[in-house]
Amino acid sequence: MTAEINSSLRRTPPQRGLMSMGLTDYQFELRDVLDAAARGNGGLLQVTGGPGVGKTSLLGCLKEQAAESGAVCLTASGFADDTAIPFNIVERLIWSSAFMGELDVVARWRTAGERYSEAEPGMLRSLVREISDVLHRIAGGKQLIIAIDDAEHADYPSLMCLLYIARHASGTRTLVVMTGGQTHPLCAPTHGFHEFYKIKIDTLPESGVGYLLERHSDADLADRIRASCHAVSGGNPRLVKALLRDHLQAAPGGPETAVTVGAEFQEAYRGCLLSHPALLQVAQALAVLDRYGSPWRVANLLECGQERAARAITIMNSAGLLEDGRFRHPAARYATLETLPAEDRARLSAKAAELLYADGADPIAVAELLVTADKTPDQKGVTVLWHAAQKNLDHGRTEEAIAGLRLAARADLGRREHMDILMALVGALWSSNPATAEPELDRLLAAIREEFPADIPERYLCFLLFMVLWFGRFSDGEEAFKWLSGGGDTDNASSMAALRVTRQWATFLKPTLIHDFPDQPLSDGEVDGLWAANLEHGLQLSVGELGMEIGHFQDPRQVADFSPDAMHLLSPSNHFWFAYAYACRMVWALAARGEAETADRLCGALFTAADKLNMKTPGAVALSMRAYIRCRRGDFTSAIDFAGTALNSIPPRGWGVAIGLPLSVLVAAHTAIGRLDEAERYLRYWVPKEMFDSVVGLEYLRARGQYCLATNRSYAALSDFMVSGMLMDQWPVDFGDLAPWRIDAAEAYLHVQEPAEAKRLALEELKLSPDRPLSTRGRALRVLAMAEDPDKRRLLLYQSAKCLREHGDRFELARTLAELSQDFLSTGETQQARTTWHEAQKLMDECGISAQHESRRDLVVDGAESSVDARLSEAAGESEEREPGASAEGAEQPVISEAEWRVATLAASGMSNRQIAKSLYITVSTVEQHLTRIYRKLSVGNRQELSRRLWLLIGATGSSSC
């Protein structure tokens, strides 16, 4: 009689023992077998199932139930390393009993077993009968249960003994239990057994996974993650419990519906494979082949039969370890790869690369295996690595491209091919983390030095020049510039394109190089037409979408000369560099002309294009430029966000001389909104001295000078501004649009009480104003107003405000309006002063300037940190919510008459009593009487306090008491 018990046909309620293991479906089947054996129907029970599904756990439940019924249960486990030891399993069975004396005969059995051969079957039969008697003697007349876990690893003599006992168990209460894989060959012939029972343990369905999760956590969590847990584990109970432990450790009680996959899962997955060496080898091969795994490829990789590979994959599929021969989760693949020693993985990877290459697989897959093998490639391997690197760069997989190019660079290559690979490697490293690019840049320099003055294309030299200038290596830059100036044909369009890109970068990184830079006077229409194609290919946006005005082709034949050799149009990543460089040049030009909105939009397109290709450094540069533009427009909050993100995108050392760009924005913006501690923190960043030979150095000096003004170090600020002017005088390109040093210096002269010098510089700047942005003219007019006589001030301030409104510079407009409000106040025009000040306050709010801790009037007008004490600062903040005549405690303030307001404002402006009397056509005695009443009403003791108190009243909402 053969009893086939298939648990998938019925589901039973949970009971003690098995329910904690997730095997609730098998408990009654096991109980039925034990009851049948107890009634004298002993025989063989075979338990099959894949790794981790619970065969061992089922044996644990078997021992519990045997103990309850009073049966003697002997247990042992098979191990792959012990299959050659005769009677090893029998010895372990005796060890599991209390009859240690029976171990004395094991040595004799083993000696006899070692002499056993197929020619002497009688000896083995004699030993088997003797062992059977010993095991029954241990049972002492009780029911005997012999349980062997992983019976496929049992030694042959022990296995023959166990099969003998099972075959002769009919009519007895002896039950032999063997667990093994689903295709256990030793127990396949069942015709010799009178009583043969079979339990097949399946993986759990999704509902079973949910029930198991609920037993170990709670119903809500089980319901949320059961679908995800089943997808990752395949219903394997061991993996389900490991996933639950990972999830509880990572996010206890969280709302997540995706289960957390962590170390517990990987350890459990490895455990399922390590106990089955044959499956482990196939799993390792699949892990190496990844998405290209198949029974045929696994068989070739392991040099085994395809049938064996297919059988192992089928077993792992049924155990939930695989799904259709693929790993269910990347963590499962990584866990499998970790079981491979480094040398074995390298060997298998190299062999797998050959297999995939022969099959014409994707170069990326072959390149990944070559990189893992870490073996110097031949010419065929270099070709694969090169094409894979280009594809990886085009899809934003920069790290994979770098790894492949590094390996390709180790090969024995020709001169041009070697330089191609080094250039691509340096470019990829720079785009990801420039700090890692310098060693490879040295190799590229050395390779070019060896070949020069051979015919080296301009694009190599242009690329090299940009890189050495970025890192501030100006001596190498001068050498590269000589190479670029002294060789090559610059008549074709592709060479001219490379030269124009490099000229623009060199203009900002080392302006002194521009004096003799090789260039041909090509018409703007021709060049811009070519660049239009570059922009649209590289940034994947139309010129219309970028809002740029570009000319048209004048000679269509230039396209053929321009694109194939130098630009690699088929590779978006290569084409991106030239498009990006040209677009950066356009951003600076737009910013210099004051077209901030267009420049800002173009910066956004640059960042999007760089982010799409996962190029961190170009993205950081685009963010820095956008931050610079926002800062110029007075949008300090977003400027700080953009610049901070850019600065943190790559290590400080990788920024080279360009680090001054995000730092200058952060210093200037924090200074403008009064966060001087933050500004000082960014000034403490180390910067290379070579930075001050670049345009970004000008911006840094300007930001540092503004910080010095804000901290009342006017002469230090003046020094920074004057040094900027001195540097620009030495350069062949005028950067006055970007760094108006004359206005900055004029403001510093006002701080040191030298209005004549301030006026001189402001007038010089105004002479250049037709070629300057409106914001520059507006600032110059304001500085001139502050340096002129009071009777000329208002008209100049009106003109300044007009320019700044048209330009959209909110911060500078707020400063001008604050000065204009002060001018109104000085003449007693309190209503106009109040209205103008309210508008200035609104602009300051939009710029992110806080009024919580200091007088915004001092911050904006004087450009310095307020010296108002804490009491007055609080009053300033509170006064925005009160009527002008209210006190700090909210009590009603005595009414100030119109005549008193006129006297107070003139006194606050600095006039003497006699000057006030003359201006208002009243006596000095009347002025003194008014001031006495004003001081008493406003609780002030001198004119300085009076000035500050009046500003609090003017800044308040509502009408004053006059």
Residue pairs with C-beta under 8 A, 6 or more apart in sequence:
1 41
1 194
1 195
1 196
2 190
2 193
2 195
2 196
2 197
2 198
3 33
3 36
3 195
3 196
3 197
3 198
4 198
5 29
5 32
5 33
5 197
5 198
5 199
5 200
6 200
7 25
7 26
7 29
7 199
7 200
7 201
7 202
8 25
8 200
8 202
10 25
11 24
11 25
12 24
12 25
12 27
12 28
13 24
14 24
14 211
14 215
15 24
15 27
17 27
17 60
17 61
17 64
17 65
18 24
18 26
18 27
18 30
18 57
18 58
18 61
19 27
19 215
20 215
21 54
21 57
21 58
21 60
21 61
21 237
22 54
22 57
22 204
22 208
22 212
22 215
22 237
22 240
22 241
23 54
23 57
23 58
23 61
23 201
23 237
24 211
25 208
26 54
26 58
26 199
26 201
27 61
29 199
30 58
30 61
30 62
30 65
30 199
31 65
33 45
33 175
33 197
33 199
34 62
34 65
34 66
34 69
34 71
34 145
34 175
36 195
36 197
37 43
37 143
37 145
37 173
37 174
37 175
38 69
38 71
38 143
38 173
39 173
40 171
40 172
40 173
41 170
41 195
42 166
42 169
42 170
42 171
42 172
42 173
42 174
42 175
42 195
43 166
43 169
43 170
43 175
43 176
43 193
43 194
43 195
43 196
43 197
44 163
44 166
44 167
44 169
44 175
44 176
44 177
44 178
44 187
44 190
44 193
44 195
44 196
44 197
45 175
45 176
45 177
45 178
45 197
45 198
45 199
46 178
46 179
46 180
46 184
46 187
46 196
46 197
46 198
46 199
47 55
47 58
47 59
47 177
47 178
47 179
47 180
47 198
47 199
47 200
47 201
48 55
48 179
48 180
48 181
48 182
48 184
48 198
48 199
48 200
48 201
49 55
49 179
49 181
49 182
49 200
49 201
49 202
49 319
50 181
50 182
50 203
50 236
50 315
50 316
50 318
50 319
50 320
50 321
51 181
51 272
51 273
51 275
51 276
51 279
51 315
51 316
51 319
51 321
52 236
52 237
52 238
52 239
52 268
52 271
52 272
52 319
52 320
52 321
53 201
53 202
53 203
53 236
53 237
53 238
53 319
53 320
54 201
54 237
54 238
55 149
55 179
55 180
55 201
56 149
56 179
57 237
58 179
58 199
58 201
59 75
59 147
59 149
59 177
59 179
62 73
62 145
62 147
62 177
63 73
63 75
63 147
66 72
66 73
66 143
66 145
67 73
69 143
70 142
70 143
71 142
71 143
71 144
71 145
71 173
72 97
72 138
72 139
72 140
72 142
72 143
72 144
72 145
73 145
73 147
74 93
74 94
74 96
74 97
74 135
74 138
74 144
74 145
74 146
74 147
75 92
75 93
75 96
75 146
75 147
75 148
75 149
76 89
76 92
76 93
76 95
76 96
76 147
76 148
76 149
77 92
77 148
77 149
77 150
78 89
78 148
78 149
78 150
78 151
78 152
78 153
78 154
79 150
79 153
80 153
80 277
82 88
82 153
82 155
83 153
83 154
83 155
83 156
84 155
85 110
85 155
86 109
86 110
86 113
86 114
86 116
86 155
86 156
86 157
86 158
87 106
87 109
87 110
87 113
87 127
87 131
87 155
87 157
87 158
87 161
88 154
88 155
88 158
89 148
89 154
89 155
89 158
89 159
89 162
90 106
90 109
90 131
90 135
90 157
90 158
90 161
91 103
91 106
93 135
93 146
94 100
94 102
94 103
94 106
94 134
94 135
94 138
95 103
97 138
99 137
99 138
102 134
102 137
102 138
105 130
105 134
109 127
109 130
109 131
109 157
112 123
112 127
113 124
113 127
113 157
115 123
116 123
116 124
116 127
116 157
124 157
124 160
127 157
127 161
128 157
128 160
128 161
128 164
129 164
131 161
132 161
132 164
132 165
132 168
135 144
135 146
135 165
136 144
136 174
138 144
139 174
142 173
143 173
143 174
143 175
144 173
144 174
144 175
145 174
145 175
145 177
146 162
146 165
146 174
146 175
146 176
146 177
147 177
147 179
148 154
148 162
148 176
148 177
148 178
148 179
149 179
150 179
150 180
150 275
151 159
151 162
151 178
151 179
151 180
151 184
151 186
151 187
152 180
152 181
152 184
152 185
152 186
154 162
154 186
159 186
162 176
162 178
163 176
163 186
163 187
165 174
165 176
166 174
166 176
166 193
167 192
167 193
167 194
169 175
169 176
169 195
170 194
170 195
178 184
178 187
180 186
180 187
181 276
181 315
182 200
182 315
182 318
183 311
183 315
190 196
202 235
202 318
203 234
203 235
203 236
203 237
203 318
203 319
203 320
204 212
204 230
204 235
204 236
204 237
204 240
205 230
205 235
206 226
206 227
206 230
206 235
207 226
208 235
209 226
209 229
209 230
209 233
209 235
209 240
210 222
210 223
210 226
211 222
212 237
212 240
212 241
213 221
213 222
213 225
213 226
213 229
213 240
213 244
214 222
216 241
216 244
217 244
217 248
221 247
221 253
224 255
224 256
224 257
225 247
225 256
225 257
225 258
225 259
227 257
228 257
228 258
228 259
229 240
229 243
229 244
229 259
230 240
231 328
232 239
232 243
232 259
232 261
232 265
232 328
232 329
233 239
233 240
233 243
233 320
233 328
234 319
234 320
234 321
234 322
234 323
234 328
235 320
236 272
236 319
236 320
236 321
238 268
238 271
238 272
239 265
239 268
239 269
239 272
239 320
241 268
242 264
242 265
242 267
242 268
242 269
243 259
243 260
243 261
243 264
243 265
244 259
245 264
246 259
246 260
246 261
246 262
246 263
246 264
246 265
247 256
247 259
247 260
249 260
249 262
249 264
250 260
250 262
251 260
261 329
261 331
262 331
265 329
265 331
265 332
265 335
266 331
266 332
266 334
266 335
266 338
267 335
269 321
269 331
269 332
269 335
269 336
270 335
270 336
270 338
270 339
272 319
272 321
273 279
273 280
273 283
273 321
273 336
273 339
274 280
274 339
278 308
278 312
279 312
279 315
279 316
279 321
280 336
280 339
281 302
281 312
282 298
282 302
282 308
282 309
282 312
282 313
282 316
283 312
283 316
283 321
283 322
283 336
284 336
284 337
284 339
284 340
284 344
284 348
285 293
285 297
285 298
285 301
285 302
285 309
285 348
286 293
286 298
286 313
286 322
286 325
286 326
286 327
286 336
287 327
287 333
287 336
287 337
287 340
288 301
288 337
288 340
288 345
288 348
288 349
288 352
288 369
288 372
289 297
289 298
289 301
289 352
289 356
290 333
290 365
290 368
291 326
291 365
292 352
292 356
292 361
292 365
293 325
293 326
294 325
295 306
295 309
295 310
295 313
295 325
296 306
296 309
297 352
297 355
298 309
298 313
299 305
299 306
299 308
299 309
300 355
301 348
301 351
301 352
301 355
302 309
313 322
313 325
316 322
317 323
317 324
317 325
320 328
321 328
321 332
322 328
327 333
327 336
337 345
340 348
345 372
346 372
346 373
346 374
346 375
347 373
349 369
349 370
349 372
349 373
350 369
350 370
350 373
350 375
352 369
353 366
353 369
353 370
353 373
353 381
356 365
356 366
356 369
357 366
357 380
357 384
363 384
363 387
363 388
363 391
364 388
364 391
364 392
364 400
366 384
366 388
367 384
367 385
367 388
367 389
367 400
367 404
368 388
368 400
370 377
370 381
370 384
370 385
370 404
370 407
371 385
371 400
371 403
371 404
371 407
374 407
376 407
376 410
376 411
377 384
377 385
377 407
377 408
377 410
377 411
378 411
379 411
381 408
381 411
382 408
382 411
382 413
382 417
382 421
385 404
385 405
385 407
385 408
386 404
386 405
386 408
386 420
386 421
386 424
388 400
388 401
388 404
389 401
389 404
389 405
389 408
389 424
389 428
390 401
390 424
390 571
390 573
390 574
392 398
392 400
392 401
392 404
393 401
393 424
393 428
393 571
393 573
393 574
393 613
394 571
394 572
394 573
394 613
396 612
396 613
396 614
396 615
397 614
398 428
398 431
398 432
398 613
398 614
398 615
399 432
401 424
401 428
402 425
402 428
402 429
402 432
405 421
405 424
405 425
405 428
406 425
408 421
409 418
409 421
409 422
409 425
409 440
409 443
413 421
415 447
415 451
415 454
418 447
419 444
419 447
419 448
419 451
419 456
419 460
422 440
422 443
422 444
422 447
423 444
423 460
423 463
425 440
426 437
426 440
426 441
426 444
426 463
426 467
427 463
427 577
429 436
429 437
429 440
430 437
430 467
430 470
430 617
431 610
431 613
431 615
431 616
431 617
431 618
432 614
432 615
432 616
432 617
433 616
433 617
433 650
433 651
433 654
434 470
434 471
434 617
434 650
434 654
434 655
434 656
435 650
435 651
435 653
435 654
436 654
437 467
437 654
438 471
441 464
441 467
441 468
441 471
444 464
445 464
445 468
445 476
448 456
448 460
448 461
448 464
448 483
452 483
452 487
453 483
453 486
453 487
455 487
455 488
456 483
456 487
456 488
457 488
457 495
457 566
458 484
458 488
458 490
458 495
458 498
458 499
459 494
459 495
459 498
459 566
461 480
461 483
461 484
461 488
462 484
462 498
462 499
462 501
462 502
464 480
465 477
465 480
465 481
465 484
465 502
465 506
466 502
466 505
466 506
466 509
468 474
468 476
468 477
468 480
469 477
469 505
469 506
469 509
469 510
469 513
469 657
470 509
470 656
470 657
470 658
471 656
471 657
472 656
472 657
472 688
472 690
472 691
474 510
474 690
474 693
477 510
477 513
478 513
481 513
481 517
484 499
484 502
484 518
485 516
485 517
485 518
488 495
489 495
490 496
490 499
490 518
490 520
491 520
492 561
492 562
493 526
493 530
493 558
493 561
493 562
494 561
494 562
494 563
494 565
494 566
494 567
495 566
496 519
496 520
496 522
496 527
497 527
497 530
497 531
497 534
497 562
497 566
497 567
497 578
498 566
498 578
499 517
499 518
499 519
500 519
500 527
500 582
501 578
501 581
501 582
501 585
503 514
503 517
503 519
504 581
504 582
504 584
504 585
505 581
505 584
506 513
506 514
506 517
507 514
507 695
507 733
508 588
508 694
508 695
508 696
509 657
509 658
509 694
509 695
510 693
510 694
511 693
511 694
511 695
511 731
511 732
511 733
511 735
512 693
512 730
512 731
512 732
514 731
514 732
514 733
515 732
523 554
524 551
525 551
525 552
525 553
525 554
526 551
526 553
526 554
526 555
526 558
527 551
528 550
528 551
529 550
529 551
529 552
529 553
529 554
530 553
530 558
530 559
530 562
531 550
531 579
531 582
532 543
532 550
532 551
533 559
533 562
533 563
534 567
534 575
534 578
534 579
534 582
535 541
535 543
535 546
535 548
535 550
535 579
535 582
535 583
536 542
536 543
536 579
537 569
537 572
537 575
537 579
538 572
538 575
538 576
538 577
538 578
538 579
538 580
538 609
539 546
539 576
539 579
539 580
539 583
539 605
539 606
539 609
540 572
540 609
540 612
541 605
541 609
543 550
545 605
546 583
546 601
546 602
546 605
547 598
547 601
547 602
548 586
548 598
548 602
553 559
563 569
567 574
567 575
567 578
568 574
568 575
569 575
572 613
573 613
576 609
576 610
576 613
576 615
576 618
579 609
580 606
580 609
580 610
580 618
583 602
583 605
583 606
584 606
584 621
584 625
586 599
586 602
587 599
587 602
587 603
587 606
587 625
587 629
588 625
588 738
590 596
590 598
590 599
590 602
591 599
591 625
591 628
591 629
591 632
591 737
591 738
592 735
592 737
592 738
592 773
593 737
593 773
594 737
594 773
594 774
594 775
594 807
596 629
596 632
596 633
596 808
597 808
599 625
599 629
600 626
600 629
600 630
603 622
603 623
603 625
603 626
603 629
604 622
604 626
606 618
606 621
606 622
606 625
607 619
607 622
607 623
607 626
609 618
610 616
610 618
610 619
610 622
611 619
616 649
616 650
617 649
617 650
617 654
619 646
619 649
620 645
620 646
620 647
620 649
620 650
620 662
621 646
621 658
621 661
623 642
623 643
623 645
623 646
623 649
623 662
624 642
624 643
624 646
624 647
624 658
624 661
624 662
624 665
625 661
626 642
627 638
627 639
627 640
627 641
627 642
627 643
627 646
627 662
627 665
627 669
628 639
628 643
628 661
628 664
628 665
628 699
630 636
630 638
630 639
630 642
631 639
631 643
631 665
631 668
631 669
631 672
632 775
632 809
633 808
633 809
633 810
633 811
634 672
634 809
634 810
634 811
634 812
634 813
634 814
634 843
634 846
634 847
635 810
635 846
635 847
635 848
636 669
636 670
636 672
636 673
636 811
636 847
636 848
636 849
637 847
637 848
639 665
639 669
640 665
640 666
640 669
640 670
642 665
643 662
643 663
643 665
643 666
643 669
644 662
644 666
646 662
647 655
647 659
647 662
647 663
647 666
652 659
652 685
652 686
655 662
656 688
657 688
657 690
657 691
657 693
657 694
657 696
657 697
658 694
658 696
659 685
659 687
659 688
659 691
659 696
660 687
660 691
660 694
660 696
660 697
660 699
660 700
661 696
661 699
663 682
663 683
663 685
663 687
663 700
663 703
664 696
664 699
664 700
664 702
664 703
665 699
665 703
666 678
666 679
666 682
667 679
667 682
667 683
667 700
667 703
667 704
667 706
667 707
668 679
668 702
668 703
668 706
668 707
670 676
670 678
670 679
670 682
671 679
671 703
671 706
671 707
671 710
672 706
672 811
672 847
672 849
673 847
673 848
673 849
673 850
674 710
674 849
674 850
674 853
674 854
674 859
674 865
676 707
676 710
676 711
676 865
679 707
679 710
680 707
683 704
683 707
687 700
691 697
691 700
692 700
692 701
692 727
693 727
695 735
695 738
695 739
697 727
698 724
698 727
698 728
698 735
698 738
698 739
698 741
699 738
699 739
701 720
701 721
701 723
701 724
702 720
702 721
702 724
702 739
702 741
702 744
704 717
704 720
705 716
705 717
705 718
705 719
705 720
705 721
705 724
705 744
705 748
706 717
706 744
706 863
707 717
708 714
708 716
708 717
708 720
709 717
709 747
709 748
709 751
709 863
709 864
710 863
710 864
710 865
711 864
711 865
712 751
712 864
712 865
714 748
714 751
714 752
715 748
715 752
717 744
717 748
717 751
718 745
718 748
718 749
718 752
721 741
721 744
721 745
721 748
722 741
722 745
724 739
724 741
724 744
725 741
725 742
725 745
728 734
728 735
728 736
728 739
728 741
736 742
736 768
736 772
736 776
737 771
737 772
737 773
737 776
740 765
740 772
740 776
740 779
740 780
742 761
742 762
742 764
742 765
742 780
743 761
743 762
743 765
743 776
743 779
743 780
743 783
745 761
746 757
746 758
746 759
746 761
746 762
746 765
746 780
746 783
746 787
747 758
747 783
747 863
749 755
749 757
749 758
749 761
750 758
750 783
750 786
750 787
751 863
751 864
755 786
755 787
756 787
758 783
758 786
758 787
759 784
759 787
759 788
761 783
762 780
762 781
762 783
762 784
762 787
763 784
765 772
765 776
765 777
765 780
766 777
766 780
766 781
766 784
769 776
769 777
769 780
773 807
774 803
774 804
774 806
774 807
775 803
775 804
775 807
775 809
775 812
777 803
778 800
778 801
778 802
778 803
778 804
778 807
778 809
778 812
778 813
778 816
779 800
779 804
779 812
781 796
781 797
781 799
781 800
781 803
782 796
782 797
782 800
782 812
782 815
782 816
782 819
784 796
785 792
785 793
785 794
785 796
785 797
785 800
785 819
786 793
786 819
788 796
790 823
790 826
793 819
793 823
794 820
794 823
797 816
797 819
797 820
797 823
798 820
800 816
801 813
801 816
801 817
801 820
804 812
804 813
804 816
805 813
810 843
810 846
810 847
811 843
811 844
811 847
813 843
814 840
814 843
814 844
814 847
814 849
814 860
815 840
815 860
815 861
815 863
817 836
817 837
817 839
817 840
817 843
818 837
818 840
818 857
818 860
818 861
819 861
820 836
821 832
821 833
821 834
821 836
821 837
821 840
821 954
822 833
822 857
822 861
824 830
824 832
824 833
824 836
825 833
825 905
825 908
825 909
825 950
825 954
826 905
826 906
826 908
826 909
827 905
827 906
828 901
828 902
828 905
828 906
830 901
830 905
830 954
830 960
830 962
833 905
833 954
834 954
834 960
837 857
837 954
837 955
838 955
838 957
840 860
841 851
841 856
841 880
841 955
844 851
844 856
844 860
849 856
849 859
849 860
850 856
851 876
851 877
851 880
852 873
852 877
853 873
854 865
854 866
854 868
854 873
855 866
855 868
855 872
855 873
855 876
855 948
855 951
856 876
857 951
857 955
858 864
858 865
858 866
858 867
858 868
859 865
859 866
866 873
868 876
868 948
871 888
872 948
872 952
874 888
875 888
875 952
876 952
876 955
878 888
879 886
879 952
879 953
879 955
879 956
880 955
880 956
880 957
881 957
882 890
882 956
882 957
883 956
883 957
883 958
883 959
883 961
884 893
884 953
884 954
884 956
884 958
884 959
884 960
884 961
885 892
885 893
885 894
885 895
885 896
885 953
885 960
885 961
886 892
886 893
886 956
887 893
887 939
893 937
893 938
893 961
894 937
895 961
896 904
896 934
896 937
896 938
896 960
896 961
896 962
897 962
898 962
899 930
900 930
900 933
900 934
900 937
900 962
901 960
901 962
902 920
903 916
903 920
903 927
903 930
903 931
903 934
904 930
904 931
904 934
904 938
904 946
904 950
905 950
906 915
906 916
906 919
906 920
907 913
907 916
907 931
907 934
907 943
907 946
908 943
908 946
908 947
908 950
909 947
910 943
911 919
913 924
913 927
913 928
913 931
914 924
916 927
917 923
917 924
917 926
917 927
920 927
934 940
934 946
935 941
935 946
938 946
938 949
940 946
940 949
953 960
954 960
